[in-house]
């Protein structure tokens, strides 16, 4: 029998400052992967992570 989908899904987090700032240290966008429980956290995830392109801690938001 096939198992039903689990509550945990893998999401991609992308730096918000790299996406909006044209004057940055290097080309590219910082991305992380993480998991979240879709039943407990229905809205988009936001975490402060280190961005290697901005060289500082910035807010990373969940993208589709």
C-alpha positions as CSV (number, residue, x, y, z in Angstrom):
1,X,0.0,0.0,0.0
2,X,1.1,3.5,-0.7
3,X,1.9,5.8,2.3
4,X,0.2,9.1,2.6
5,X,2.1,12.3,2.5
6,X,3.9,13.2,5.7
7,X,3.5,16.4,7.6
8,X,7.1,17.4,7.0
9,X,8.2,19.1,3.8
10,X,11.5,20.4,2.5
11,X,11.5,24.2,1.8
12,X,14.1,26.5,0.2
13,X,15.1,29.7,2.0
14,X,16.4,32.6,-0.1
15,X,18.2,35.8,1.1
16,X,15.9,38.8,0.8
17,X,18.7,41.4,0.6
18,X,20.6,39.6,-2.3
19,X,17.4,39.6,-4.3
20,X,16.6,43.3,-3.9
21,X,20.1,44.9,-3.7
22,X,21.9,45.4,-7.0
23,X,25.1,46.8,-5.2
24,X,26.4,43.7,-3.5
25,X,29.7,42.1,-2.9
26,X,29.3,39.3,-5.5
27,X,26.8,38.0,-8.0
28,X,24.4,35.3,-6.8
29,X,21.8,34.6,-4.2
30,X,22.2,32.7,-0.9
31,X,19.9,29.7,-0.5
32,X,19.4,27.2,2.3
33,X,17.2,24.2,2.5
34,X,15.2,23.3,5.7
35,X,12.2,21.3,6.7
36,X,9.0,22.5,8.3
37,X,5.8,20.9,9.5
38,X,3.0,21.9,7.2
39,X,0.3,21.3,9.8
40,X,1.8,23.5,12.5
41,X,3.4,26.2,10.3
42,X,1.1,27.0,7.4
43,X,2.5,30.5,6.6
44,X,5.9,31.1,4.9
45,X,9.0,30.5,7.0
46,X,11.5,33.4,7.8
47,X,14.8,32.7,9.5
48,X,18.0,34.8,10.0
49,X,20.8,32.9,8.3
50,X,24.3,33.9,7.2
51,X,24.5,35.1,3.6
52,X,27.9,34.4,2.0
53,X,27.2,37.0,-0.7
54,X,26.3,39.8,1.7
55,X,28.8,38.6,4.3
56,X,26.4,39.2,7.2
57,X,23.3,37.7,8.8
58,X,20.1,38.5,6.9
59,X,16.5,37.4,6.8
60,X,15.9,34.4,4.5
61,X,12.4,33.8,3.4
62,X,10.8,30.6,2.0
63,X,10.3,30.5,-1.7
64,X,8.2,28.2,-3.8
